[in-house]
Amino acid sequence: MTKLILPDENGQVYSYQTGEPKFYPRPTSPLKSRIVYSAAHVVCNPFADISPMEEVSIDWEGTLNYRRYLWSLGLGVAEAMDTAQRGMGLDWNNTKELIGRSLQEAKSVGGSIVCGAGTDQLPLISGITLAQVKDAYLEQCEFIEKYGGTVILMASRALAACATSPEDYYEVYNDILKQVKEPVILHWLGEAFDPSLSGYWGYKDLDKAMGVCLNVICDNKEKVDGIKISLLDTQREIEMRRLLPEGVKMYTGDDFNYPELIQGDKYGYSHALLGIFDAIAPAASAAIQALDKDNIKEYRDILDSTLPLARHIFQTPTYYYKTGVVFLAYLNGHQQHFRMLSGLESARSVPHLAKLFVLADQAGVLIDPELAVHRMKSVLNTAGVSSSK
């Protein structure tokens, strides 16, 4: 146990002592009770002499090494999702390289992987047409399938900007699904994660929006493996889960209520495709191992202990959660710096990061508390927080 001085949200400092780290066992066989994907972050290259707000440089070995770590815990990787700063620093050209490298690495280690396809090669300008959106989607889907990847059909800012009716959404998704080779995972990303997706599926009313989405799925169920919804609305996810056609899976993207949704009820359960599982990977793996043994109490004890941390990382503005995910990777020694694409490390305040440290310690997800304390002190020192009162 180690002490350090932390700032609170009122600008005051206090002394905090870390607890004992928890031991989360690695799996000795594949996880079986749920399909579990961690939406993985990318590691930027801090030594590239570029303009970080305008250019991208990725530390490929650091990025791939983190994916190897996730696979070693029995988790699948959801590649090139919003956790990887898709649309917030990661452009399509770098995304292609990320997907290609990760698919190759997954094959070499036998890791499970799915990859995000969107329309982010299109400029967000007026005059974009539905035909252009379809072509952009198909270009990305074809790239992923060419290299043997499974597609996650991500929500499109371009589609949200040019669609004028629910029928436009239906037309685009229906056409794409008829042309993909293998079943895909749809992704309904809520406004909290991306304000530009407000009114997706043609309605601000979520019940009506869900109806459009379900029509797309029901009319193309042979091409839909499942749907990930990230609405932070437990009851709506449960309701939609019960309305899905037989054989179509629900993947929770609810980083506030995942223990309940993955556990499920007598009518069914959600699989997992979560950004928070990047940050709490050892705990997530151990929890599913417990679920595999029908040990519901252990499962809930593990995941419930991580909820305060998850809700803090994903607090409003939710789309800045990537900062917390990368910060925890830094504290845990998975990368040697706390730098991000587009300078996004500055998106959360120092008191926010200090509270994240405490909640991570209380959840037992600080792998080496002494290293985490050393790195926390380094960050605090640059912010003018003395290591002693």
N, C-alpha and C positions, 0 to 999 in steps of 0.2 A: 504494500500500500504506500502511495506517495502523495504528498501534499503539494498544492499549487494555489496561486491566487487567481481568481476569475472575476471578470466584470459581470454585473447583472444588467437587466434592461433599464434600470434607473441611473446607470452611470456610476454605481457604487461597486466596490470590490469586496470579495469575501474569500475565505479559505475553504478549500475543498480537498477531501482526501479520497483517493480512488479505492474501490473495493477489490475483491479478489476476482480475477477473470474466470469465466465459466469454461468448462471443457465441453466442446461439442464434437462428438465422434464423427469421423468420416464414414461414409457408407461402405460396406463390404460387398454389396450387390446393388444392381440398379434400383432406383426408387420406383415403386410400382402402383401405389394407391392413387396417385395423381400425376398428371403431366405438369412439370414445373419448369418454366422458363424465367430466367433473370434477364431483364433488359439491361444490357451492359454499357458502361460508359467508355469513352475513349480517353487515352492519355496523350496530352499534347506534348510537343517538343519545345521546351522553354529556351533552348539554345539556338533556335533558328533566328537569323537576323531578318525578321519580317515585321510588318505592321500587324500586330496581333488582332486588332479590331477589324481588319480588312482581309487578311490572308490566313491560311491554314497550314500548320505543320504538325504532323502527328508522329509521336514516338511509337513506331509500329511494334517493336519488340515489347515495350511496356504494355501496349494495348492487347497484343496477342497473349502475353503472359497472364494477364488478368483473366482472359477467357479460359486458358488452361486451368487456372485456379478454380473457376466456377465449375468446369467439367469434372475436376477432381473431387468435387463435393456432390457429384451426381446430378447437378442442375444442368438444364439446357440453356442455351444462349439465344436470346432474341436480339438479333443484330440490326444495327443501323436504325434504331427506334429513336424516340425523342430523348431518351436517357443519354444517347450518344450525341446529343446536341443537334439532332436533325432539325434543320430549320432555325437553329440558334448558333450557327457557327460552322456546322458540317455541311458542305455543299455536295452536289451530286457527283462531281468528278472524284472527290475524296471518298465519297460513300461507295462508289464502285470499287475502288481499291480496297476499302475496308471489307466489303462483302466478299470480294474475291479472295483476299488473304484469309479471312475467317473461315470461309467454306473449305479452303484447302487445309487449314489447320484442323478443322473439325474432322475431316476425313482421316487425317494422320493419327488422331488420338481416339477416334470413335465417339466424338462428342455430338450431342444433339443440338441442332441449330435451325432457326427460322429467320428469315430476313425481310426487312421492311421495304416495300415498294410504294413510292408516292409519285408526286408530280413536281418536285422541287427543282427540276431543271428549267421549268417555265418561269419567266420573269413575272412578278406580281404587278402587272400593269393592266389598265382597262383595255377591253377589246379581246381578251382571251376567250376562245370559243370552246364549246363542249367537245368538238372534234379534236382540238389541240390537247385537251385534258385526257381524252381517251388515248391518244397517241403517246402522250407522256407516260401514262400508267403502263401501257403495253410495252414501251421501251424498257422500263425498269423491271417489269415482270419477266420479260424475255431474257434480260441479262441474268437475273437470278436463276431462272429455270435452265438456262444454257449451262450453268456451272453446277447443276444438280441441287439447287436450293429450294426450300419451301417458302412460299410467298406469304407475307403478312401485308394485306392490302390496306395501307394507311389512309387516314382521312386526308383530304386534299384542300389546302387553302385556295388553290386556283379554282377548284370546283365550287367551293363555298362562295367565291367572289363572282362567278359567272352564272351559276344556276339561278333560275328565276321561279322554279316550281319543284314540287316533290317529284314530278315526272322526269325532270332533268336528272335527278340523282338516280332514279330507277333506271333510266336509259343508259347512263354511263356505267353503273355497276353491272347491269345485265349484260351489256356488250363485252365488258372486260371478262366477266366470269365465263362467258361462252367461249372465250379464246384462250384462257389459261389451260395448260396441259394437265395440271394436278390440282387437287383441292387446296384452297387457300384459307388463311385466317383473316377475317375482316377485323377492322379496328375502328371502333366508334370512340373518338377522343373528345372529351367534354370541354366546354368553354373554359373551365377553371385551368386546364392545361394549355389551352391555346384560344385566346379570345377571338381570333379571326375565324374560328369554327362555329361561332354562334349561329344557331338556326340550321345546323347540319341536318340533312335529310329533308330539308324544305320547310321545317317547322321549328319555331321556338318552343312550342308545346311538346314536352318530351314524350307524352303518350302518343301523339300523332306521329312524331318522328320515329318512335319505336315501331309503329305500324308500317311505315315505309320500309324500314330496315328489315323487318320480318318478312315483308312481301318479297324483297330481293332474295333473302335466304331461302324461303319456301319455294320460290320459282327456280332456284339454282342449287338445291340442296346437295346434288351430287358433286358440285364444285366448291362446296363450303365445308371445310373441316370443322370450323368453329368461329366464334366471334369473341373478341376481347372488348369489353366496354370499360371505359375509364370515366365514369360519371360521378364517382364518390357518392353513390346513392344505393344503399344496400337493398332496399325493398324493390327498387326498379330492376336491379340486376336479378334478384330472385324471381320476380314476375316474368322477366324476359326469358330467363333460364327455363321456366316451366312451359313456355310457349314455343320453344325451339323444336323443329322437326326431329324425329328420332335419328340419332346418329350425329347430330350437329352439337358440338361441345360449346360450353361457356367457359371462357378464360377470364378470370377476374383481373381487372386493372385497378381495383379499388384499394389504394394504399392506406386507407383509413380503417377498413373493416375486413381485411383479408382472412383473419383466423376463422371468423364465423362463416364466411362465404366458401372457403376451401373445405371446411368441415362439412358443410351442407346440412340438409334435413332429410326427412323421410322421402321427399320427392326428388332429391338429386343434390348435386354439389357443383362447384366451380373448380376447374383446373386453374393454374396460376400463370400469369404473364405479367410480371411486376417489376417496376423500377426499384422498389424498396428491397427486393431480393438481391440486388447488386450490393447494397449496403450491409445487409444482415445475412449474407450467404451461408455462413456456418450454422446459424440458428435456423434458417429456413430448411436446410438439408436435414438437420437433426429432428426438426418438427415432423417432416414428412416421413423420416425413418420411424418415428414413434407412431404415426398414423398407419404406416404399413403393418405395425404390430398390433393395431387396434387399441393402442394406448392413448385414448382421447385426452385423458387428464394431462399426461406429459406433453402431448401435442399443444394443448391450449396453454399450459404453463409456459412453454417456450415462446410461442408466438405472441401471447398476450403481453408478455414482458417487453416485447419490442414495439408495441403500439404507441406508447408515448413518444418514442424516438421517431417513428414513422410519421406521426401526425405533426411533429415539429418540423421535420425535414420538408414535408409537403404543405406546410402552412401557406396562407396567402402572402404574396402572389405564388400560386402553386407551381407555375412553370419555371420558377427558379430553384426547384428541388434538386436539379443537377449539381448545384454548388455543394449542397450537403452531402450528396452521394460521393463526389470526388474528394471532399474534405475528409470523410471517414476512411476512404481508401488511402489517403495520405497518412492519416493518424495510424493506420494499421500496417504501414510499411509496404504497401503494394506499389507505391510510386514514390520517387524521391523529392517531389516538389508539390506545392499546391498552386498550380497554374492550370488554366483552362482555355479552350478555344474561345476567341473573341473577348478574352479578359473576364469571363463570367465568374471567376473566383471572387470578384468584388460585388456580386449580386446579393450577398447576405451580409448582415452587420456582424461586427465582432461579438457583441452580446449573444446574437443568434448562434454563432459558432461555439461560443463557450457553453451555452445551454445544450447544444448538440453533444458536446464532449461529455457532459454530465449524464445525459440520458443514454448515451452509448455505453458508458461505464456501468450504469444501473441495469442496462439490458444484458450486460455481459458480452458485448460484441467488440470490446477493445481487446485485441488478441494479445498484445504486449503492453500493459498499462504504463510501464516505465518509458517505453519508446513513445507512446501516445502523449505522455506528460511532457517529454522533452520537445516534441514537435508542437504541442499546444503552446508551450512557453515561447517557442521561437516565433509563432504567429502573433502571440500577445505582445512580445517585445517590439515587433515592428509597428504595432498599433499604440505603443507608448504605455503598455501595462507592465508595471514592475513585477518581477517574480517574488518580491517580498513586500510586506506592508511597511 
